[in-house]
Amino acid sequence: MSEKEIFEKISEIIEDRFEIKADEITENLNFQEDLDADSIDIVEFVLELEDVFGAEIPDEDAENIHTVGDAVKYIYSHQG
């Protein structure tokens, strides 16, 4: 799966979960600063990433995912 495809899937998740329009989602979008996501929101988002992409994201790795770009890069580099 390409980074563009991963970005599109992650954008769909964010659009549904955080009620934001797709055209407002960029790689620099920060979950806490731009979406006011709290720790529970982040955990639920990471769990959804794991379900959608079939990957396990350890807590220590999840702590380093702050932006959409971070999530895309993580998923891209950890594909089976």
DAPELIN-V193797 format. One record per helix or strand of 3 or more residues. SS is the DSSP state (hx for helix, st for strand). FROM is the first residue (numbers start at 1). LEN is the number of residues. If there is no record, write none. Layout:
ss:SS from:FROM len:LEN
ss:SS from:FROM len:LEN
//
This chain:
ss:hx from:3 len:16
ss:hx from:22 len:3
ss:hx from:31 len:5
ss:hx from:39 len:15
ss:hx from:59 len:4
ss:hx from:68 len:10
//
